[in-house]
Amino acid sequence: MHHRLKWLIFVGLVLCVCSGCGEGENTASVTRDFESGSIGEVRQVSPNEWALSLADDNGNPELSDRWRAWWYVRMDDIDPDRLAVIHLKNRGWSCYYTPVYSYDQKTWHRFSEEEVSQPGDFELTMKKKFASSTVWMARFYPYTYSDLTAYIGKIKNNPHVDIETPATTQNKKPIYLLTLSDFDVDDSGKKRVWMHARTHPAETGPSFVLEGLIDFLLSGTREADAVLSQFIFHIVPMQNIDGVMAGNYRTTPLNENLEVMWYSDPGNPLPLTSDAPVEVTALHHIVEAFMSQEPAISIALNLHASNSDPDVRPFFFPHFGTVADGYTVSEASLWKKQIRFINSMGGQYGVNMLEPVPAEGGRSFATKMYPESWWWKNFKDSVMAITMETTYGRAGYGPDWITPDDLRCLGESLALGLRDYADPSIHFEKSALMFKGPVQKYEPSHDSFYPPADPGEMKEQR
């Protein structure tokens, strides 16, 4: 029997069995039967106490434990007059965090630190009197495919955005491509920027970042209009739609990690092989077409989110290093461009709101099958391709925990940071290599997460 079918049957039985524990006891139920919902075993410990275990993507236990991080459930028939106790068991990530909850799937709140304890490295306990008998809870603020389509509906009539669906997923869901620019200004002299997100389904932070970037660019302010007159932005806001809808953390419904599947022949790396999934070939066809136009893409951003220590700030994966460190001229050129971009982001978002970069990034990515690997193999340093990782915790806002609006602010900073990066007259006083400021009130303690001890393994952290 297929792993996913066995898992669904098991969860269905567990939910039925655990919906009540006897006469006079709480009959609250737990379900993941909605878009992006996810949970594994559900066990009712006592009348108002539950133990939840995280699910494997597609019910596949052969996937890495570190790929078990996303959960999103609805609880019905909770007694608002009693303290609900929810134990969350996990084998993937040991970091403390505060989940989120909602009574309508629209307005979301963080649990307070007083309501969330960590009795063990891989366990959280939430204790709260809820204000409603129905509540949704999740690892982090959800952002579904329906949320994306609703957002696109809000911006579709703006004259500075063009919306296409040039491809579909394996389950035939349309993949959106957004193009933003001042279409009345000739393209010559503009910078062409490529951005894609949600390769890993549950990494919802980049969706809020993109909303912030797009909202700013379409705001009609003089500053935003100036950026649109200088740039062409091409954005695929959600690549792994099928995985998002299934409630997966990292994979498609076929257990594919799209991030490492830009398969190409070493002798001819421009085309992808037939082994690449359709969601990868879709993006590849789009960017390959743009690279044949004038201007070609010169900036390519791959947006992700990292499970990590609560005080880790947003960070980047720059590659190579300086000539003095033994890298070639073209390798050092890409490194220099990436450091300049990170500096431009620090200038807009705050230098102490970003993680410092390592002394060098290493070469290992160049032989792998990441998107940046494909960019480097084919276009070297002519394309500044880099991954940006948002984080889920305090993320520089300590003692507060990051919110969607904070991430939208990061998106506006990203738009302005790209503007500054492309302006050769701007010089940055502080280098990304020297970011040493504290994370607001908290000092970071995340050496085991970032940067890795071996710079060559940086990509493996994703």
C-alpha positions as CSV (number, residue, x, y, z in Angstrom):
1,M,0.0,0.0,0.0
2,H,1.3,3.5,-0.9
3,H,2.9,5.4,2.0
4,R,0.4,8.3,1.7
5,L,-2.7,6.1,1.6
6,K,-1.6,4.2,4.7
7,W,-0.9,7.5,6.5
8,L,-4.3,9.0,5.6
9,I,-6.1,5.9,6.7
10,F,-4.1,5.9,10.0
11,V,-4.8,9.5,10.7
12,G,-8.4,9.2,9.9
13,L,-8.7,6.3,12.4
14,V,-6.8,8.2,15.0
15,L,-9.0,11.3,14.6
16,C,-12.1,9.2,14.9
17,V,-10.9,7.3,17.9
18,C,-9.6,10.3,19.7
19,S,-12.6,12.6,19.2
20,G,-13.9,11.6,22.6
21,C,-12.8,9.7,25.6
22,G,-16.0,8.8,27.3
23,E,-19.2,10.2,28.7
24,G,-18.9,13.7,30.2
25,E,-15.5,14.3,28.8
26,N,-14.4,16.9,26.2
27,T,-15.2,15.7,22.7
28,A,-13.0,18.2,20.8
29,S,-11.7,16.9,17.5
30,V,-8.5,17.6,15.7
31,T,-8.3,17.7,11.9
32,R,-5.9,18.7,9.0
33,D,-8.6,18.3,6.3
34,F,-8.2,21.7,4.7
35,E,-5.8,23.5,2.4
36,S,-2.2,23.3,3.7
37,G,-3.3,21.4,6.8
38,S,-0.9,18.9,8.3
39,I,-0.6,16.7,11.4
40,G,0.5,13.2,12.2
41,E,-0.7,11.1,15.1
42,V,-3.3,12.7,17.4
43,R,-3.9,11.3,20.9
44,Q,-6.2,12.6,23.6
45,V,-4.3,12.4,26.9
46,S,-7.1,13.6,29.2
47,P,-10.4,15.5,28.8
48,N,-8.7,18.8,27.8
49,E,-5.2,17.6,26.9
50,W,-3.9,16.4,23.6
51,A,-0.6,15.0,22.2
52,L,0.1,15.8,18.5
53,S,3.0,14.4,16.4
54,L,4.2,16.0,13.3
55,A,3.7,14.3,10.0
56,D,6.1,13.2,7.3
57,D,5.5,14.8,3.9
58,N,3.1,12.5,2.1
59,G,3.3,10.1,5.0
60,N,6.8,9.0,3.8
61,P,8.9,8.0,6.9
62,E,12.0,7.6,4.7
63,L,12.4,11.4,4.4
64,S,14.8,13.1,6.8
65,D,13.6,13.9,10.3
66,R,14.8,17.5,9.6
67,W,12.0,17.6,7.0
68,R,9.4,17.3,9.7
69,A,8.6,20.9,10.8
70,W,5.3,22.1,9.4
71,W,2.0,21.6,11.2
72,Y,-1.4,23.2,10.8
73,V,-4.6,21.9,12.5
74,R,-8.2,22.9,13.3
75,M,-9.6,22.0,16.7
76,D,-13.4,21.9,17.1
77,D,-15.6,21.8,20.2
78,I,-13.0,23.1,22.6
79,D,-14.4,24.1,26.0
80,P,-13.5,27.9,26.3
81,D,-14.0,27.7,30.1
82,R,-11.2,25.2,30.5
83,L,-7.4,25.4,30.0
84,A,-6.5,23.5,26.9
85,V,-3.1,21.7,27.0
86,I,-1.5,20.7,23.7
87,H,1.8,18.7,23.5
88,L,3.5,18.9,20.2
89,K,6.1,16.2,19.6
90,N,8.7,16.5,16.8
91,R,11.8,14.7,15.7
92,G,13.1,17.3,13.3
93,W,13.9,20.6,14.9
94,S,14.8,21.2,18.6
95,C,14.5,25.0,18.7
96,Y,12.0,26.7,20.9
97,Y,9.3,28.8,19.2
98,T,5.9,30.2,19.7
99,P,3.2,28.9,17.3
100,V,0.3,30.9,16.0
101,Y,-3.5,30.6,16.3
102,S,-6.6,32.0,14.8
103,Y,-10.4,31.9,15.2
104,D,-11.2,32.6,11.6
105,Q,-8.1,31.7,9.5
106,K,-7.7,35.4,8.7
107,T,-6.5,37.2,11.8
108,W,-3.6,35.3,13.4
109,H,-2.0,35.7,16.8
110,R,1.2,34.4,18.4
111,F,1.0,32.3,21.5
112,S,2.8,34.2,24.2
113,E,6.1,32.9,25.7
114,E,4.2,32.4,29.0
115,E,1.8,30.0,27.2
116,V,4.5,27.9,25.5
117,S,7.1,25.8,27.3
118,Q,9.7,23.3,26.1
119,P,9.8,20.3,28.3
120,G,12.2,18.5,26.0
121,D,14.4,19.3,23.0
122,F,11.8,18.0,20.5
123,E,8.6,18.9,22.3
124,L,6.5,22.1,22.9
125,T,3.6,22.4,25.3
126,M,1.0,25.1,24.8
127,K,-1.5,26.0,27.6
128,K,-4.3,28.4,26.8
129,K,-7.9,29.2,27.4
130,F,-9.2,29.9,23.9
131,A,-11.9,32.4,23.3
132,S,-13.8,30.2,20.8
133,S,-14.8,26.6,20.6
134,T,-13.0,26.4,17.2
135,V,-9.4,27.4,16.7
136,W,-6.8,26.9,14.0
137,M,-3.1,26.5,15.1
138,A,0.1,26.4,13.0
139,R,3.8,26.3,13.2
140,F,4.0,29.8,11.6
141,Y,1.6,32.2,9.8
142,P,0.0,30.1,7.0
143,Y,0.0,31.4,3.4
144,T,-2.0,29.1,1.0
145,Y,-2.5,29.0,-2.7
146,S,-5.9,30.5,-2.1
147,D,-4.2,33.4,-0.3
148,L,-2.0,33.9,-3.3
149,T,-4.9,33.9,-5.8
150,A,-6.9,36.3,-3.6
151,Y,-3.9,38.7,-3.4
152,I,-3.4,38.5,-7.2
153,G,-7.1,39.4,-7.6
154,K,-6.4,42.6,-5.6
155,I,-3.5,43.8,-7.8
156,K,-4.5,42.4,-11.2
157,N,-5.9,45.7,-12.5
158,N,-2.9,47.8,-11.6
159,P,-1.3,49.2,-14.9
160,H,2.2,48.4,-13.6
161,V,1.7,44.6,-13.3
162,D,1.2,41.9,-15.9
163,I,0.0,38.5,-14.7
164,E,0.5,35.3,-16.7
165,T,0.1,31.6,-16.1
166,P,2.7,30.1,-18.4
167,A,2.8,26.7,-16.9
168,T,1.0,24.2,-14.6
169,T,2.1,21.9,-11.8
170,Q,2.0,18.1,-11.9
171,N,-1.6,18.4,-10.5
172,K,-2.5,21.0,-13.2
173,K,-2.6,24.1,-11.0
174,P,-1.6,27.3,-12.7
175,I,1.9,28.7,-11.9
176,Y,1.7,32.5,-11.7
177,L,4.3,34.7,-13.3
178,L,4.1,38.4,-12.3
179,T,5.9,41.1,-14.2
180,L,6.2,44.5,-12.7
181,S,7.6,47.6,-14.4
182,D,6.7,51.0,-15.8
183,F,5.6,49.7,-19.2
184,D,5.6,53.2,-20.6
185,V,9.4,53.4,-20.2
186,D,11.6,51.7,-22.8
187,D,13.3,48.6,-21.5
188,S,16.7,49.6,-22.6
189,G,18.7,50.7,-19.6
190,K,16.5,48.8,-17.2
191,K,17.7,46.0,-14.9
192,R,15.9,42.7,-15.3
193,V,15.3,40.9,-11.9
194,W,14.2,37.3,-11.4
195,M,12.6,36.1,-8.2
196,H,11.0,32.8,-7.1
197,A,9.6,31.5,-3.8
198,R,7.8,28.6,-2.1
199,T,10.0,25.9,-3.6
200,H,9.6,24.4,-0.1
201,P,5.9,24.6,0.5
202,A,5.7,25.5,4.2
203,E,8.3,28.3,4.0
204,T,5.6,30.9,4.1
205,G,7.8,33.9,5.1
206,P,8.8,34.7,1.5
207,S,5.2,35.1,0.5
208,F,4.7,37.9,2.9
209,V,8.1,39.4,1.8
210,L,6.8,39.4,-1.8
211,E,3.6,41.0,-0.8
212,G,5.6,43.8,0.8
213,L,7.8,44.2,-2.2
214,I,4.9,44.3,-4.6
215,D,2.7,46.5,-2.5
216,F,5.6,49.0,-2.3
217,L,6.2,48.9,-6.1
218,L,2.5,49.4,-6.9
219,S,2.0,52.1,-4.2
220,G,2.2,55.0,-6.6
221,T,4.7,56.9,-4.6
222,R,7.5,58.9,-6.4
223,E,10.1,56.5,-4.9
224,A,8.3,53.4,-6.1
225,D,7.6,54.8,-9.5
226,A,11.3,55.6,-9.9
227,V,12.2,52.0,-9.2
228,L,9.7,50.7,-11.7
229,S,11.1,53.0,-14.3
230,Q,14.6,51.4,-13.8
231,F,13.7,47.7,-13.3
232,I,11.7,44.8,-14.7
233,F,10.7,42.4,-12.0
234,H,9.7,38.9,-12.9
235,I,8.3,37.0,-9.9
236,V,7.0,33.4,-9.5
237,P,5.5,33.7,-6.0
238,M,4.7,30.0,-5.5
239,Q,6.6,27.3,-7.3
240,N,5.6,24.1,-5.4
241,I,1.8,24.7,-5.4
242,D,0.9,21.1,-5.1
243,G,3.1,20.7,-2.0
244,V,1.5,23.8,-0.5
245,M,-2.0,22.5,-1.0
246,A,-1.0,19.1,0.4
247,G,0.4,20.6,3.6
248,N,3.9,19.4,2.9
249,Y,7.0,21.0,4.4
250,R,9.6,20.6,1.7
251,T,8.4,18.3,-1.1
252,T,5.9,17.8,-3.9
253,P,3.2,15.1,-3.4
254,L,5.8,12.8,-5.2
255,N,8.4,13.4,-2.4
256,E,10.5,15.6,-4.7
257,N,12.7,18.4,-3.3
258,L,12.5,20.8,-6.2
259,E,15.4,22.9,-4.8
260,V,18.0,20.2,-5.8
261,M,16.5,19.1,-9.1
262,W,17.8,21.6,-11.7
263,Y,19.3,18.6,-13.5
264,S,21.6,19.3,-16.4
265,D,24.3,17.6,-18.4
266,P,27.8,18.8,-17.3
267,G,28.8,19.0,-20.9
268,N,25.8,21.1,-21.9
269,P,24.3,22.6,-18.7
270,L,21.9,25.1,-20.4
271,P,19.0,22.7,-21.1
272,L,17.7,20.6,-18.3
273,T,17.4,16.8,-18.5
274,S,14.1,15.0,-18.8
275,D,14.5,14.0,-15.1
276,A,13.7,17.5,-13.9
277,P,10.1,17.9,-12.5
278,V,7.7,20.0,-14.4
279,E,7.8,22.7,-11.7
280,V,11.5,23.1,-12.3
281,T,11.3,22.9,-16.1
282,A,8.6,25.6,-16.0
283,L,10.9,28.1,-14.3
284,H,13.8,27.0,-16.5
285,H,11.9,27.7,-19.7
286,I,10.8,31.2,-18.5
287,V,14.3,32.3,-17.4
288,E,15.9,30.9,-20.5
289,A,13.6,33.0,-22.6
290,F,14.4,36.1,-20.6
291,M,18.1,35.5,-21.0
292,S,17.7,35.8,-24.7
293,Q,16.2,39.2,-24.4
294,E,17.7,42.7,-23.9
295,P,18.2,43.4,-21.1
296,A,18.8,39.9,-19.9
297,I,18.3,38.9,-16.3
298,S,21.2,40.2,-14.2
299,I,19.8,39.5,-10.7
300,A,18.2,36.2,-9.6
301,L,16.8,35.8,-6.1
302,N,15.8,32.5,-4.6
303,L,13.6,33.1,-1.5
304,H,13.4,30.6,1.4
305,A,12.8,30.5,5.1
306,S,15.0,28.8,7.7
307,N,14.1,26.8,10.8
308,S,16.7,27.9,13.3
309,D,17.4,29.4,16.7
310,P,14.8,32.1,17.6
311,D,17.3,34.9,17.4
312,V,18.7,34.2,13.9
313,R,18.0,37.1,11.6
314,P,17.5,36.9,7.9
315,F,20.6,35.7,6.0
316,F,22.1,34.9,2.6
317,F,24.1,32.2,1.0
318,P,26.9,34.0,-0.9
319,H,29.4,31.9,-2.9
320,F,33.1,31.8,-3.5
321,G,35.4,34.5,-2.0
322,T,38.2,36.9,-2.9
323,V,41.1,36.4,-5.3
324,A,43.3,36.7,-2.2
325,D,41.6,33.6,-0.9
326,G,42.4,31.6,-4.0
327,Y,39.3,32.2,-6.1
328,T,39.3,33.0,-9.8
329,V,38.6,36.5,-11.1
330,S,35.0,35.6,-12.2
331,E,34.4,33.7,-8.9
332,A,35.6,36.7,-6.9
333,S,33.5,39.0,-9.1
334,L,30.3,37.1,-8.1
335,W,31.3,37.2,-4.5
336,K,31.9,40.9,-4.6
337,K,28.4,41.4,-6.2
338,Q,26.7,39.3,-3.6
339,I,28.4,41.1,-0.8
340,R,27.4,44.4,-2.3
341,F,23.8,43.2,-2.5
342,I,23.8,42.1,1.1
343,N,25.3,45.5,2.1
344,S,22.5,47.2,0.1
345,M,19.9,45.2,2.0
346,G,21.6,46.1,5.3
347,G,21.5,49.8,4.3
348,Q,17.7,49.6,3.9
349,Y,16.6,47.0,6.5
350,G,19.3,47.7,9.1
351,V,22.8,46.2,9.3
352,N,22.1,44.7,12.7
353,M,18.9,43.1,11.4
354,L,20.8,40.7,9.1
355,E,23.2,37.9,10.0
356,P,26.9,38.4,9.2
357,V,28.2,36.4,6.2
358,P,31.1,33.9,6.5
359,A,34.6,34.9,5.4
360,E,34.0,32.9,2.2
361,G,31.2,30.8,0.7
362,G,33.1,27.9,-0.9
363,R,32.7,26.2,-4.3
364,S,30.7,23.2,-3.6
365,F,27.4,24.6,-4.9
366,A,28.9,24.9,-8.4
367,T,28.8,21.1,-8.9
368,K,25.3,20.6,-7.5
369,M,21.8,21.0,-8.9
370,Y,20.5,24.1,-7.2
371,P,19.1,27.0,-9.1
372,E,22.2,29.1,-8.3
373,S,24.3,26.2,-9.6
374,W,22.5,26.4,-13.0
375,W,22.9,30.2,-13.1
376,W,26.7,29.9,-12.4
377,K,27.3,27.0,-14.9
378,N,25.7,29.0,-17.7
379,F,26.2,32.7,-17.0
380,K,29.0,32.9,-14.4
381,D,29.2,36.3,-12.7
382,S,27.0,38.1,-15.3
383,V,24.0,37.1,-13.1
384,M,24.1,37.9,-9.4
385,A,22.2,34.8,-8.2
386,I,21.7,34.3,-4.5
387,T,19.4,32.7,-1.9
388,M,17.8,34.9,0.8
389,E,16.4,33.1,3.9
390,T,13.8,34.6,6.2
391,T,13.5,33.2,9.7
392,Y,10.5,32.4,12.0
393,G,11.5,33.6,15.4
394,R,12.4,36.9,16.9
395,A,14.5,37.5,13.8
396,G,16.0,40.8,15.0
397,Y,12.8,42.1,16.6
398,G,13.5,40.7,20.1
399,P,11.9,40.5,22.5
400,D,9.0,40.5,20.0
401,W,8.4,37.7,17.5
402,I,8.3,38.4,13.8
403,T,4.9,39.1,12.2
404,P,3.7,39.1,8.6
405,D,3.9,42.9,8.6
406,D,7.5,42.7,9.6
407,L,8.2,40.5,6.7
408,R,6.3,42.8,4.4
409,C,8.7,45.6,5.6
410,L,11.6,43.3,4.6
411,G,10.0,43.1,1.2
412,E,10.0,46.9,0.8
413,S,13.6,46.9,1.9
414,L,14.4,44.3,-0.7
415,A,13.0,46.5,-3.4
416,L,15.0,49.5,-2.3
417,G,18.0,47.3,-1.6
418,L,17.9,46.2,-5.3
419,R,17.7,49.8,-6.3
420,D,20.8,50.7,-4.3
421,Y,22.7,47.6,-5.4
422,A,22.3,48.7,-9.0
423,D,23.5,52.3,-8.4
424,P,27.3,52.4,-8.8
425,S,27.4,55.8,-7.1
426,I,26.3,54.3,-3.7
427,H,29.1,53.2,-1.4
428,F,28.4,51.3,1.7
429,E,30.2,52.2,4.9
430,K,29.7,48.9,6.6
431,S,30.5,45.6,5.0
432,A,28.3,42.4,5.4
433,L,31.5,40.7,6.6
434,M,31.5,43.0,9.6
435,F,27.9,42.8,10.8
436,K,28.5,42.2,14.5
437,G,25.6,44.0,16.2
438,P,23.4,42.2,18.8
439,V,20.0,41.0,17.9
440,Q,18.2,43.8,19.7
441,K,17.8,42.6,23.3
442,Y,19.0,39.1,22.6
443,E,22.5,37.7,21.8
444,P,22.4,35.0,19.1
445,S,23.4,31.5,20.0
446,H,23.1,29.7,16.8
447,D,26.6,28.6,15.8
448,S,25.3,25.1,15.1
449,F,22.8,26.4,12.5
450,Y,24.6,29.3,10.8
451,P,27.1,29.6,9.4
452,P,28.0,25.9,9.1
453,A,31.5,25.0,10.2
454,D,32.3,24.0,6.6
455,P,31.5,26.8,4.2
456,G,31.2,24.2,1.4
457,E,28.2,22.7,3.2
458,M,26.2,26.0,3.3
459,K,23.6,24.8,0.8
460,E,23.0,21.6,2.7
461,Q,21.4,23.5,5.5
462,R,18.4,24.1,3.3
